Amino acid sequence: MKKLKVTSLLAIALFIAGCGLQSDVKILRLGHTLDTQHSVHIAMQYMADRVAELSDGQVQIQIYAGGVLGSERESLELIQLGSMDLTKVSAAAMEGFVEEYKVLGLPYIFRDKEHAFTVLDGPIGDAMLAKGTEFWLRGLCFYDAGARSFYTKDRIETPDDLRGLKIRVMQSITAVEMIRAMGGAPTPVSWGELYTALQGGVVDGAENNPPSFFLSRHYEVCKYYLLNEHTMIPDVMIVSTHAWNRLTEEEREWLQQAADESVVVQRKEWERSENEALAAVKAAGVEVIIPNKEPFMAATESVFELYRNNPAIYDLIQQIRAIQPEDYHVADLDELTSEYKEN
């Protein structure tokens, strides 16, 4: 099986390498797993258009959507090989390379979106993006992936209602411990198999953001959506250091500027997609429940103790929690280019 995987990655690498490079243009190849209607793809297309504009066509980004070049994990491996130049992954996928990314998956580490954006757009976020460089995975920016909340087949409203329920989780120690802390039974299931698992009773519920809940059609099985918003795990735009090192200083500035501007585009698109998704699932008969978050926050406080003996992680937790509303600084939507605002 391992030999087959290596062969598949090699085939993908050879395919990408043969995609018509022009001697007078630097081509950056970007692969991701999302649909072209997704807010992140829209932002990446903006980034591609913007970097071409800033460079007068000297730097171009070719986008391969829908996972045609592989899963998130495979994309990271291709990035490390230098066979792919850019990709988007969940911050959770970076935990195996940069330990500090684990903090972003902790329950209620962020009080609200403004708090999250202040952390991600500031020195803490910049330091995280830079730490992947030693693994050939340089971060360019963070994209909003919303807040993850529970959806279930039976109505729930408090952590006590989760007791005994089998809740699908990602392959993450933090996610498993979070569900356990709230009384549920964490059950890892791949995303592609989750609809059938819900339908067949393998699991009683799952957790994700509104667009994912809607686009997956899991609302056809789970008629209750509890907006407890326990985690806000962002997406990360990654550039291979192999590609970064081939760029001149000016070309790097163009790419970084285009990425930074795309963040504002993506956040606006994400907000629109969240509102549309919630309206759609309500129309399909889902009861959307707004709970008191305090019991969920109290129940998951024990998860932070997992890192008390890890100074690097625990100190970072304290830094994030020390940021107060008066310290918030969020990118202004007016920073959008006039072209984007006209659209």
VEXMARFI-355839 format. One record per residue (C-alpha): x, y, z; residue in one letter; residue number from 1. Coordinates in nm, 4 decimals. Example, Ala and Ser with C-alpha at 12.3 -4.5 7.8 and 13.67 -1.06 7.14 Angstrom:
          u          v          w   rest    nr
     1.2300    -0.4500     0.7800      A     1
     1.3670    -0.1060     0.7140      S     2
***
This chain:
          u          v          w   rest    nr
     0.0000     0.0000     0.0000      M     1
     0.2827     0.2403     0.0872      K     2
     0.4535     0.1614    -0.2452      K     3
     0.1255     0.2327    -0.4279      L     4
     0.0933     0.5694    -0.2492      K     5
     0.4489     0.6704    -0.3420      V     6
     0.3837     0.5700    -0.7031      T     7
     0.0643     0.7782    -0.7079      S     8
     0.2442     1.0827    -0.5701      L     9
     0.5197     1.0393    -0.8268      L    10
     0.2631     1.0212    -1.1073      A    11
     0.0996     1.3416    -0.9844      I    12
     0.4380     1.5118    -0.9562      A    13
     0.5284     1.4154    -1.3132      L    14
     0.1898     1.5381    -1.4371      F    15
     0.2356     1.8756    -1.2690      I    16
     0.5918     1.9067    -1.3960      A    17
     0.4702     1.8603    -1.7501      G    18
     0.2099     2.1368    -1.7368      C    19
     0.3572     2.3715    -1.9946      G    20
     0.5988     2.6088    -1.8250      L    21
     0.6932     2.9229    -2.0178      Q    22
     1.0535     3.0406    -1.9938      S    23
     0.9611     3.4069    -1.9454      D    24
     0.6884     3.3442    -1.6862      V    25
     0.7107     3.1908    -1.3388      K    26
     0.4221     2.9458    -1.2937      I    27
     0.3079     2.8546    -0.9432      L    28
     0.0863     2.5455    -0.9236      R    29
    -0.1848     2.5516    -0.6565      L    30
    -0.3809     2.2364    -0.5718      G    31
    -0.6706     2.2120    -0.3277      H    32
    -0.9644     1.9847    -0.2432      T    33
    -1.2514     2.2361    -0.2536      L    34
    -1.5329     2.3041    -0.4983      D    35
    -1.4910     2.6073    -0.7237      T    36
    -1.7941     2.7711    -0.5577      Q    37
    -1.6272     2.7636    -0.2150      H    38
    -1.5284     3.0967    -0.0600      S    39
    -1.1656     2.9843    -0.0304      V    40
    -1.1453     2.8954    -0.4002      H    41
    -1.2949     3.2355    -0.4857      I    42
    -1.0263     3.3980    -0.2694      A    43
    -0.7524     3.1908    -0.4308      M    44
    -0.8738     3.2892    -0.7762      Q    45
    -0.8612     3.6520    -0.6614      Y    46
    -0.5042     3.5921    -0.5402      M    47
    -0.4087     3.4428    -0.8773      A    48
    -0.5611     3.7353    -1.0673      D    49
    -0.4018     3.9876    -0.8328      R    50
    -0.0490     3.8447    -0.8463      V    51
    -0.0689     3.8383    -1.2268      A    52
    -0.1772     4.2029    -1.2186      E    53
     0.0938     4.3128    -0.9751      L    54
     0.3650     4.1316    -1.1721      S    55
     0.2419     4.2303    -1.5191      D    56
     0.2051     3.8617    -1.5936      G    57
     0.5562     3.7645    -1.4794      Q    58
     0.4144     3.5446    -1.2013      V    59
     0.1074     3.3315    -1.2642      Q    60
    -0.0837     3.0840    -1.0484      I    61
    -0.2460     2.7778    -1.2034      Q    62
    -0.5243     2.6392    -0.9822      I    63
    -0.6225     2.2711    -0.9691      Y    64
    -0.9456     2.2433    -0.7678      A    65
    -1.1545     1.9550    -0.6380      G    66
    -0.8709     1.7351    -0.5152      G    67
    -0.7524     1.6355    -0.8647      V    68
    -0.3939     1.6497    -0.7354      L    69
    -0.4668     1.4637    -0.4138      G    70
    -0.5921     1.4992    -0.0567      S    71
    -0.4703     1.7649     0.1876      E    72
    -0.2087     1.5270     0.3250      R    73
    -0.0897     1.4315    -0.0239      E    74
    -0.0770     1.7985    -0.1224      S    75
     0.1479     1.8745     0.1744      L    76
     0.3772     1.5896     0.0709      E    77
     0.3929     1.7238    -0.2854      L    78
     0.4709     2.0690    -0.1441      I    79
     0.7590     1.9221     0.0541      Q    80
     0.8890     1.7452    -0.2563      L    81
     0.8718     2.0725    -0.4481      G    82
     0.6332     1.9153    -0.7023      S    83
     0.3509     2.1511    -0.6031      M    84
     0.3972     2.5159    -0.5121      D    85
     0.0871     2.6188    -0.3188      L    86
    -0.1984     2.4525    -0.1345      T    87
    -0.4705     2.5210     0.1186      K    88
    -0.5088     2.2940     0.4206      V    89
    -0.6893     2.3037     0.7515      S    90
    -0.4701     2.4274     1.0345      A    91
    -0.5378     2.0876     1.1951      A    92
    -0.3381     1.9245     0.9138      A    93
    -0.0340     2.1301     1.0167      M    94
    -0.0293     1.9996     1.3747      E    95
     0.1981     1.7124     1.2763      G    96
     0.4625     1.9576     1.1547      F    97
     0.4282     2.2627     1.3798      V    98
     0.3227     2.1886     1.7367      E    99
     0.1890     2.5394     1.7973      E   100
    -0.0930     2.4793     1.5459      Y   101
    -0.2547     2.2525     1.8081      K   102
    -0.3590     2.5651     1.9968      V   103
    -0.5927     2.6689     1.7147      L   104
    -0.7985     2.3525     1.7645      G   105
    -0.8590     2.4014     2.1362      L   106
    -1.2237     2.4525     2.2373      P   107
    -1.3175     2.8154     2.2967      Y   108
    -0.9584     2.9390     2.2687      I   109
    -1.1203     3.2258     2.0754      F   110
    -1.4026     3.4236     2.2337      R   111
    -1.5390     3.5374     1.8981      D   112
    -1.4332     3.5979     1.5384      K   113
    -1.2823     3.9376     1.6164      E   114
    -1.0591     3.7731     1.8763      H   115
    -0.9590     3.4999     1.6290      A   116
    -0.8786     3.7451     1.3501      F   117
    -0.6722     3.9616     1.5859      T   118
    -0.4593     3.6584     1.6769      V   119
    -0.4276     3.5226     1.3228      L   120
    -0.3535     3.8615     1.1635      D   121
    -0.1050     3.9641     1.4314      G   122
     0.2381     3.8597     1.5630      P   123
     0.1137     3.5235     1.6966      I   124
    -0.0292     3.4263     1.3592      G   125
     0.2795     3.5501     1.1742      D   126
     0.5044     3.3402     1.3986      A   127
     0.2960     3.0284     1.3325      M   128
     0.3047     3.0812     0.9563      L   129
     0.6829     3.1151     0.9652      A   130
     0.7436     2.8052     1.1799      K   131
     0.6528     2.5665     0.8991      G   132
     0.9504     2.6835     0.6943      T   133
     1.1831     2.4200     0.8386      E   134
     0.9467     2.1573     0.6945      F   135
     0.9351     2.3304     0.3515      W   136
     0.5830     2.4545     0.4380      L   137
     0.5859     2.8335     0.4573      R   138
     0.2521     2.9861     0.5570      G   139
     0.1245     3.2881     0.3645      L   140
    -0.2061     3.3625     0.5360      C   141
    -0.5014     3.2248     0.7297      F   142
    -0.8509     3.1906     0.5831      Y   143
    -1.1731     3.1857     0.7833      D   144
    -1.3249     2.8365     0.8127      A   145
    -1.5978     2.9462     1.0507      G   146
    -1.6937     2.7864     1.3807      A   147
    -1.7600     2.4164     1.4233      R   148
    -2.0863     2.3220     1.5967      S   149
    -2.2783     2.0006     1.6652      F   150
    -2.5438     1.8540     1.4403      Y   151
    -2.7335     1.5469     1.5589      T   152
    -3.0229     1.3138     1.4871      K   153
    -3.1761     1.3798     1.8315      D   154
    -3.2235     1.7213     1.9877      R   155
    -2.9460     1.8423     2.2186      I   156
    -2.8987     2.1697     2.4008      E   157
    -2.6427     2.1152     2.6777      T   158
    -2.3273     1.9059     2.7309      P   159
    -2.5365     1.6648     2.9393      D   160
    -2.7408     1.5860     2.6279      D   161
    -2.4239     1.4602     2.4587      L   162
    -2.3662     1.1856     2.7144      R   163
    -2.3503     0.8484     2.5455      G   164
    -2.3883     0.9894     2.1944      L   165
    -2.1369     0.8750     1.9326      K   166
    -2.0002     1.1934     1.7758      I   167
    -1.7843     1.1842     1.4656      R   168
    -1.4509     1.3610     1.5120      V   169
    -1.1431     1.4323     1.3020      M   170
    -0.8277     1.2274     1.3631      Q   171
    -0.7059     1.4675     1.6319      S   172
    -0.6149     1.4038     1.9949      I   173
    -0.7516     1.7442     2.0917      T   174
    -1.0841     1.6798     1.9148      A   175
    -1.1183     1.3390     2.0830      V   176
    -1.0490     1.4822     2.4288      E   177
    -1.2918     1.7697     2.3683      M   178
    -1.5815     1.5322     2.2930      I   179
    -1.4924     1.3159     2.5933      R   180
    -1.4861     1.6229     2.8182      A   181
    -1.8422     1.7019     2.7113      M   182
    -1.9577     1.3473     2.7806      G   183
    -1.9829     1.2215     2.4241      G   184
    -1.8206     0.9160     2.2684      A   185
    -1.5680     1.0415     2.0068      P   186
    -1.5783     0.8256     1.6931      T   187
    -1.3312     0.8928     1.4111      P   188
    -1.4958     0.8512     1.0688      V   189
    -1.3597     0.9726     0.7370      S   190
    -1.5469     1.2679     0.5863      W   191
    -1.6374     1.0719     0.2735      G   192
    -1.8036     0.7959     0.4783      E   193
    -1.9829     1.0213     0.7253      L   194
    -2.3201     1.0505     0.5474      Y   195
    -2.3578     0.6718     0.5427      T   196
    -2.2346     0.6467     0.9038      A   197
    -2.4996     0.8946     1.0162      L   198
    -2.7679     0.7227     0.8131      Q   199
    -2.6784     0.3771     0.9442      G   200
    -2.6428     0.4786     1.3090      G   201
    -2.2672     0.4224     1.3277      V   202
    -2.2573     0.7731     1.4761      V   203
    -2.5353     0.9862     1.6256      D   204
    -2.3977     1.3187     1.5148      G   205
    -2.1005     1.5200     1.3989      A   206
    -1.9644     1.8744     1.4148      E   207
    -1.8725     2.1236     1.1472      N   208
    -1.9367     2.4726     1.0154      N   209
    -2.2662     2.5737     0.8451      P   210
    -2.1463     2.5580     0.4803      P   211
    -1.9987     2.2102     0.5335      S   212
    -2.3171     2.0911     0.7070      F   213
    -2.5210     2.2144     0.4113      F   214
    -2.2967     2.1166     0.1183      L   215
    -2.2436     1.7652     0.2583      S   216
    -2.6228     1.7199     0.2714      R   217
    -2.5856     1.5853     0.6253      H   218
    -2.8934     1.7950     0.7097      Y   219
    -3.0961     1.5247     0.5336      E   220
    -3.0134     1.2914     0.8241      V   221
    -2.9475     1.5311     1.1145      C   222
    -3.2382     1.7648     1.1812      K   223
    -3.0845     1.9504     1.4773      Y   224
    -2.7985     2.2000     1.4540      Y   225
    -2.6654     2.3355     1.7825      L   226
    -2.4661     2.6551     1.7282      L   227
    -2.2414     2.6135     2.0307      N   228
    -1.9347     2.7103     1.8174      E   229
    -1.6764     2.5145     2.0151      H   230
    -1.3812     2.5604     1.7783      T   231
    -1.2716     2.8084     1.5100      M   232
    -0.9985     2.6204     1.3231      I   233
    -0.8796     2.8316     1.0285      P   234
    -0.7505     2.7222     0.6900      D   235
    -0.3898     2.7992     0.5939      V   236
    -0.2416     2.8958     0.2569      M   237
     0.0932     2.7198     0.2256      I   238
     0.3728     2.7893    -0.0226      V   239
     0.6578     2.5456    -0.0750      S   240
     0.9919     2.6910     0.0355      T   241
     1.1308     2.5405    -0.2858      H   242
     0.9016     2.7752    -0.4826      A   243
     0.9538     3.0670    -0.2421      W   244
     1.3300     3.0460    -0.2833      N   245
     1.2968     3.0586    -0.6632      R   246
     1.1175     3.3925    -0.6430      L   247
     1.2957     3.7273    -0.6317      T   248
     1.2343     3.9562    -0.3343      E   249
     0.9949     4.1652    -0.5431      E   250
     0.8051     3.8564    -0.6609      E   251
     0.7691     3.7413    -0.2991      R   252
     0.6239     4.0796    -0.2077      E   253
     0.3717     4.0522    -0.4917      W   254
     0.2663     3.7048    -0.3816      L   255
     0.2368     3.8027    -0.0155      Q   256
     0.0380     4.1153    -0.1002      Q   257
    -0.2007     3.9150    -0.3193      A   258
    -0.2433     3.6570    -0.0411      A   259
    -0.3091     3.9261     0.2223      D   260
    -0.5719     4.0929     0.0032      E   261
    -0.7352     3.7566    -0.0673      S   262
    -0.7931     3.7104     0.3074      V   263
    -1.0322     4.0060     0.3114      V   264
    -1.2087     3.8732     0.0011      V   265
    -1.2443     3.5286     0.1541      Q   266
    -1.3853     3.6543     0.4833      R   267
    -1.6548     3.8480     0.3052      K   268
    -1.7401     3.5484     0.0865      E   269
    -1.7380     3.3173     0.3890      W   270
    -1.9846     3.5362     0.5780      E   271
    -2.2175     3.5272     0.2770      R   272
    -2.1878     3.1485     0.2442      S   273
    -2.2558     3.0966     0.6167      E   274
    -2.5750     3.3018     0.6022      N   275
    -2.6915     3.1207     0.2886      E   276
    -2.6162     2.7790     0.4394      A   277
    -2.8076     2.8481     0.7604      L   278
    -3.1065     2.9764     0.5643      A   279
    -3.0959     2.6667     0.3412      A   280
    -3.0871     2.4102     0.6230      V   281
    -3.3681     2.5903     0.8054      K   282
    -3.5752     2.5762     0.4870      A   283
    -3.5021     2.2018     0.4719      A   284
    -3.6578     2.1511     0.8163      G   285
    -3.3518     2.1687     1.0421      V   286
    -3.4025     2.3240     1.3848      E   287
    -3.1152     2.5643     1.4508      V   288
    -3.0605     2.5966     1.8259      I   289
    -2.8768     2.8862     1.9923      I   290
    -2.7541     2.7518     2.3292      P   291
    -2.5938     2.9036     2.6336      N   292
    -2.2235     2.8482     2.5620      K   293
    -2.1079     2.8788     2.9234      E   294
    -2.1720     2.5109     3.0158      P   295
    -1.9784     2.3968     2.7064      F   296
    -1.6899     2.6259     2.7918      M   297
    -1.6815     2.4992     3.1509      A   298
    -1.6983     2.1357     3.0421      A   299
    -1.4018     2.1673     2.8044      T   300
    -1.1699     2.3645     3.0306      E   301
    -1.0002     2.0374     3.1280      S   302
    -0.8702     1.9985     2.7693      V   303
    -0.6286     2.2870     2.8297      F   304
    -0.4695     2.0900     3.1122      E   305
    -0.3334     1.8455     2.8556      L   306
    -0.0737     2.1115     2.7722      Y   307
     0.0123     2.2446     3.1182      R   308
     0.3457     2.0608     3.1123      N   309
     0.4254     2.1867     2.7632      N   310
     0.5585     2.5414     2.8125      P   311
     0.5590     2.6330     2.4430      A   312
     0.1906     2.5475     2.4025      I   313
     0.0703     2.6599     2.7446      Y   314
     0.2435     2.9982     2.7211      D   315
     0.0823     3.0511     2.3814      L   316
    -0.2586     2.9699     2.5294      I   317
    -0.2061     3.2353     2.7953      Q   318
    -0.0963     3.4928     2.5353      Q   319
    -0.4084     3.4350     2.3278      I   320
    -0.6380     3.4486     2.6279      R   321
    -0.4744     3.7693     2.7493      A   322
    -0.5892     3.9597     2.4387      I   323
    -0.8842     4.1770     2.5352      Q   324
    -1.1586     4.3340     2.3178      P   325
    -0.9871     4.6715     2.3371      E   326
    -0.6836     4.5082     2.1709      D   327
    -0.8812     4.3726     1.8753      Y   328
    -0.7578     4.4708     1.5306      H   329
    -0.9439     4.3223     1.2341      V   330
    -0.8726     4.3887     0.8662      A   331
    -1.1058     4.6560     0.7298      D   332
    -1.3296     4.5470     0.4421      L   333
    -1.2535     4.8842     0.2816      D   334
    -0.9056     4.7458     0.2099      E   335
    -1.0576     4.5549    -0.0812      L   336
    -0.9470     4.6681    -0.4224      T   337
    -1.1885     4.8900    -0.6130      S   338
    -1.2224     4.6145    -0.8739      E   339
    -1.3473     4.3645    -0.6176      Y   340
    -1.5883     4.6120    -0.4570      K   341
    -1.7387     4.6858    -0.7972      E   342
    -1.8055     4.3145    -0.8426      N   343
***
